[in-house]
Amino acid sequence: MITLQEVRTDRQLKAFIRFPESLYQDHPFWVPPLRRMEWDTLHWKKNPFFRHGQAIYFLAWRDGRIVGRIAGIIHRLEVESTGLRNARFGWLDMIDDIEVTRQLIHAVEDWARREGMTHIKGPLGFTHLDKAGMLIDGFDLMPTMVTLYNYPYYVRHLEFLGFGKDVDWVEHRIRMPEEIPDRVRQLSKTLAARYHLKRVKLTRRSDILQYRDGVFEMIRQAYSSLYDFVPMDKAESDALTMQFLRFLKPEFLSVVLDQDDRVIGFGVTLPSFSQALRRCGGKLFPLGWFYLWRAMQRNDTADLLLIGVADEYRNKGVNALIFQQVMEAFDEAGIQWVETNPELESNTSVQALWRRYDCEHVRTRRAWKKAI
């Protein structure tokens, strides 16, 4: 018999966070999230999202053990801005038993209907920068630290329960060229002179904080038309910055300024922490910090998190300035491969950038939707 438990206490939330560790124990491709980051994201008193949104968490139990979990989310700002009464689901993990999945999904659907929602979509997080999208191909590859992994049977369960495709994202693996292409160097030089642009060399984490607000303004501009985007307020952007600050390597960030020192372009990349997170099991102590530090110092792979350009400079080649700065840092650090993070399959302009390099499509992930 399956019983559902609504998560209400800190102890229950810890169990919610740790359930995937048993579900994916010894799995060769699952990358555990940092427990501390999951706690700060999911806890009602930690995440600024809860000032204007709501969420509910469920655990599924059978025979005295946890067999599944799910989060239901209502982003009130999204509902107000779009006029669409969509609830979200996320943090869906379960054993290969369709009845477990059915009860978890139905629990969120019932809650969402009571709150006046008409549809449910996911997997999505609280913001557009949280992990999103169910893996539908690329199961034999390790994901980046900011993306999800799931067993193939998740897809079969969602289809059986009546979900259909809402959007798909694609991900690529790119081999870094041995030398920065001449076209990138020349275009960077031309654009810098023509538009009086300059690249910022970041050397300390405090430098990152100096340009944080400008970067988030660029995110608002560059991502405003994309799926599930809702602007974050300052409290949310500050919380996200502090979550990731420990992972940011200043020289792996690119910031482009105009003549008035306004941020008009940025690129955020990280050394790959996937192997390090597997080694530490998502725990910082006792050796987690060491594995993460070593991944930052010695790595042949980097993850491309975000790239954005101000509206008035879009389609003018400003990406070249960003790419040159990042490539120079990669060359110095010995980076040979870059993993892109999810890009909407319809975002052909971004994908066209990668076709100029030795690039392979390695994963596809999906957001599902269903009327309730």
PyMOL commands that set and color helices and strands:
alter all, ss='L'
color gray80, all
select helices_A, chain A and resi 10-23+35-42+48-51+76-82+98-114+153-160+182-195+205-210+212-223+234-247+250-252+274-280+288-297+311-313+319-333+348-354
alter helices_A, ss='H'
color red, helices_A
select strands_A, chain A and resi 2-6+53-62+65-75+86-94+119-122+134-137+164-175+198-200+253-257+263-271+301-309+337-340+343-344+358-371
alter strands_A, ss='S'
color yellow, strands_A
deselect
rebuild
show_as cartoon
